[in-house]
Amino acid sequence: MAERLENFVDGGWQPSRAAETLPVLNPASRQVLAEVPLSPPAEVAAAAGAAARAFAEWRRTPVGERIEPLFKLKALLEANRDSLARTVTEECGKTYAESQGEIQRAIENVEVACGAPSLMQGCNSEDIAPGIDEHLIRQPLGVVAAITPFNFPAMIPFWFLPYALATGNCFILKPSERVPLTSQKLFRLLAAAGFPPGVVQLVNGGQETANALIDHPTVRAISFVGSTATARHIYSRAAAQGKRAQCQGGAKNPVVVMPDADLEMTTRILADSGFGCAGQRCLAAAVAITVGEAKPALTEQLVEAARARKVGCGLDPGVEMGPVISAQSQARIETLIACGEREGASLLVDGRGRKVKNYEEGFFVFPTVLEGVPPGGEIARTEIFGPVLSLMHAASLEQAIEMVNARSYGNMACIFTGDGGSARRFRYEVNAGNVGVNIGVAAPLATFPFSGWGESFFGDLHAQARHGIEFYTQTKVVIERWPREWSRKF
C-alpha cells in the first residue's frame, strides 16, 4: 500500500484528517509513489495559527541569527543533491541532469537570501529640518504563503522560502498535489537546519486548500506560479482582501532567428529550450520566428534535432527528454497539435502516439515541429506546455518584433544573431520581462528577479533577489526630533 503523506506543522509531522487523497504517479511508468491528502481548511488554519504564534519571536530574532539555519540548509541541500534530484525525476518526469540543475538553482537562492543583513538595510537623512532626522526601516509582514507548481518542485519553492524566512516572516508552502514528495524531503532538511517550530510549515492539498490559504486572515502575502487563468484568480482574490500577491502565469515564448545567426549553435540551443523538461517550463521556447533567408536551413536542422532526441525515463542513461506530467496533459498536448493541423500548419515531426520500450504506460509526447503556424490562430496564442515547437516566418526584424509584441504573454523573448545592432533593437523594443541574446532559456540568476510582463505576471515585485526582499518586507518611515535641552548635553 502506498505511503500516505503528512503535513509539517508547528515543528513536527502530522497526519492529515483529509477524507480525500490523490495518487502520486511516476509519469514514466504510472507507478503509484504515494497518496497525497487534500487537506481541509481546518488544517490550513492550524498551520496559520502556529505560524502566527512563531512570528512574534522570529521577527525579533536578529537577521544575522535568522540566516544561520539557511547556511545549514545550503549545506544539507548540497549533501542531499543526488537523492533530491532522483525524487524530482521520479515524480516529475524530467531527466536526472535537469533535476540536478534544478537543485542547484534552489541552492543559489538560499545563498542570495543569506545576504539579507545587507539587502534589508534601510536609509536615513539627518537634519531634514533643524534637529529632525528621518529613517526608513524594513520590517517583516508576518505569515506568508506560496502555492507552487509541478514542473519545478525543488526550485520554485526556493524562489520564495529563503527570502521570506531571512526577512523575519513565517512561511507556509502548499506544493502541487502532483509532486509532493520533493517537498517532503525538503522539509526534513528544513527541520534539520534548525528553524524554530512554526517558522516553516507544509500543508498538502488541492484547490480547496489553496483557497483556504489565500482567504485566511493571518496570511499577509501569497506567492504563486502556474497557469495564467489561475494566476489571475489568485491575484484578484488576494488583492480583494488587501493582501500582497506575486503571481507568475503562463507563457508563449518566441525566439527570433536572424539570417546571420550561427545555425548549428542556434539549432542545438533552440531544441534544448523547446524540448528540454518536455517543454514543461515557463521559459521554454514555443515559437521560432525565422527572418529572411534563415528559414530553410533552420527548419531542416530543427527537424533533424527533433527526430534525433532520445526520449525515455529520466533516470535511464542517455535520455534527453522525459514524459509529460499526466495523462490529462498528454491528451491536451495532442489535441492542440491536431488543432494546429486544422488551422493549416504543416506537421513536420509528429510526436503523438509514440511508445517507449519498457515504459509503454508512460505519458510520453515526443518532440513535435509545426511549420507555417498562422499568427492569429489558437495554436499561436495558446500555451501548449509540452514539447511542441511552432515555426513562423517574418520578412524583417521589424516584422518579427511586431509578431513578438502581438501576443498577450510577456515572460521571455530571445533573438539569435551575430549583429549587435539587431540585438540591441530587439532587447529595447520587445515586450518581455526576460530577454535572451543567443540564449535559449533566459533564466535569471538568483541575484536578479525573475521578471515577467503582460499576462505572464500579476503583481509588482517578482520572485528572487532584491525583489524578494522587498516583497516580504514593509517599509516604516520614522521622523524624530529630540528636545533641545537633551541635545545640548552632548
Secondary structure, 3 states (H helix, E strand, C coil): CCCECCEEECCEEECCCCCCEEEEECCCCCCEEEEEECCCHHHHHHHHHHHHHHHHHHCCCCHHHHCHHHHHHHHHHHHCHHHHHHHHHHHHCCCHHHHHHHHHHHHHHHHHHCCHHHHCCCEEEEEEECCEEEEEEEEECCEEEEECCCCCCCCCHHHHHHHHHHCCCEEEEECCCCCCHHHHHHHHHHHHHCCCCCCEEECCCCHHHHHHHHHCCCEEEEEEECCHHHHHHHHHHHHHCCCEEEEECCCCEEEEECCCCCHHHHHHHHHHHHHHHHHCCCCCEEEEEEECCHHHHHHHHHHHHHHHCCECCCCCCCCCECCCCCHHHHHHHHHHHHHHHHCCCEEEECCCCCCCCCCCCCCCCCCEEEECCCCCCHHHHCCCCCCEEEEEEECCHHHHHHHHHCCCEECEEEEECCCHHHHHHHHHHCCCCEEEECCCCCCCCCCCCECCEECCEECCCCECHHHHHHHCEEEEEEEEECCHHHHCCC
